[in-house]
Amino acid sequence: MQSWIGVERAFGDDTLRYSLCGFDLDPLESMWVDVNRRLKRGKAFDDGRVQGRLVAALDGIEVLSSFSRRCDRCLERRVTLQDPAGRKLEQTQYYHRAVGCQMVPSPVKPFLAIEWLQPGEGEDTAALRLLNRLPDL
């Protein structure tokens, strides 16, 4: 990515996270839906069918943690770190988690949908929300 955008030095998670905070994710999801419908119509998933069925899996992933930047939808946790002198320090870490649904056995493995966890909820709650939306997508 560094060479794609023509910068001399690598940038950290905070920089990437800050730039992604302004993204509107609805158009991205609409694009996924359109691409996946075209792939299904073109029978791109047929080679991966299991007993005639399309198979997808759900999994959670954590992205873009930070000790300094946060937004309204950040999740928080206390993390124990060591300072240069070896003393243990506790800091609040801000992060995002999402549950994604992806085709599994097919040669083409697109994401079908992603659901972001909200503060105070677990992956199971986000996964159920995703599964409820999935048939419409």
C-alpha positions in Angstrom: 0.0 0.0 0.0 2.9 2.3 0.8 4.1 2.1 -2.8 0.6 2.4 -4.2 0.1 5.8 -2.7 3.7 7.0 -3.1 4.7 7.7 0.5 8.3 7.2 1.7 7.7 5.7 5.1 5.2 3.2 6.4 2.3 4.5 8.5 0.9 2.9 11.6 -2.5 1.6 12.6 -3.6 4.9 14.0 -3.1 6.7 10.7 -5.0 4.0 8.8 -7.7 3.9 11.4 -8.1 7.7 11.3 -8.5 7.7 7.5 -11.0 4.8 7.6 -13.2 6.5 10.2 -14.5 8.8 7.5 -15.5 6.0 5.1 -19.2 5.4 4.4 -19.6 1.6 4.6 -23.0 1.4 3.0 -21.8 1.9 -0.6 -19.1 -0.8 0.1 -21.8 -3.3 1.2 -23.9 -2.4 -1.8 -20.9 -3.1 -4.1 -20.4 -6.5 -2.3 -24.0 -7.4 -2.8 -23.9 -6.5 -6.5 -20.6 -8.4 -7.1 -21.8 -11.5 -5.2 -25.1 -11.6 -7.1 -23.2 -11.5 -10.4 -20.8 -14.2 -9.2 -23.8 -16.4 -8.2 -25.6 -15.8 -11.5 -22.3 -16.6 -13.4 -22.1 -19.9 -11.4 -18.7 -18.9 -9.9 -19.7 -20.7 -6.6 -20.9 -23.9 -8.2 -17.5 -25.8 -7.9 -17.5 -25.3 -4.2 -21.0 -26.6 -3.5 -21.2 -29.2 -0.7 -24.0 -31.7 -1.4 -25.6 -29.1 -3.7 -25.5 -26.3 -1.1 -23.4 -23.1 -0.9 -21.4 -23.0 2.3 -20.3 -19.9 4.2 -18.7 -19.4 7.6 -18.9 -16.7 10.2 -15.9 -15.5 12.1 -14.9 -12.5 14.2 -11.9 -10.3 13.6 -10.4 -7.4 15.5 -9.1 -4.4 13.5 -7.2 -1.2 14.1 -6.5 -1.0 17.8 -5.1 2.2 19.3 -4.1 3.6 22.7 -4.8 7.2 21.6 -7.5 7.5 19.0 -11.1 6.6 19.6 -14.5 7.1 18.1 -18.1 6.7 19.4 -18.3 3.1 18.2 -14.9 2.0 19.7 -14.8 -0.9 22.0 -12.5 -0.5 25.0 -10.4 -2.8 27.2 -7.7 -2.5 29.8 -4.3 -3.8 28.7 -1.2 -4.3 30.8 2.1 -3.1 29.2 5.7 -2.8 30.4 7.5 0.6 30.3 11.2 0.7 29.3 12.1 0.3 33.0 10.1 -3.0 33.2 7.3 -1.6 35.3 3.8 -2.8 34.5 1.3 -0.1 33.3 -2.4 -0.4 32.6 -3.7 1.5 29.6 -7.1 1.7 27.9 -7.0 0.3 24.4 -9.6 1.2 21.8 -10.4 -1.2 19.0 -13.1 -2.4 16.6 -14.3 -6.0 16.1 -16.5 -7.2 13.3 -18.1 -10.5 12.4 -17.7 -11.4 8.7 -19.5 -14.0 6.6 -17.5 -15.5 3.8 -17.9 -18.3 1.3 -15.7 -21.2 2.3 -15.2 -24.2 -0.1 -15.7 -22.2 -3.3 -12.6 -21.3 -5.4 -14.0 -17.7 -5.2 -14.2 -16.7 -1.5 -16.0 -13.3 -1.3 -17.2 -11.7 1.9 -21.0 -11.7 1.9 -21.4 -9.2 4.7 -19.7 -7.7 7.7 -21.4 -6.6 11.0 -19.5 -4.4 13.4 -19.8 -5.0 17.2 -21.3 -2.2 19.2 -19.9 -1.3 22.6 -21.1 -3.7 25.2 -22.0 -6.6 22.9 -20.3 -9.8 21.9 -19.7 -11.5 18.6 -22.8 -13.7 19.0 -25.0 -10.7 19.0 -23.4 -9.2 15.9 -23.4 -12.6 14.2 -27.2 -12.9 14.8 -27.7 -9.4 13.4 -25.7 -10.4 10.4 -27.6 -13.6 9.8 -30.9 -11.8 10.0 -29.7 -9.4 7.3 -28.0 -12.0 5.1 -31.1 -13.4 3.2 -32.0 -9.9 1.9 -28.4 -9.4 0.7 
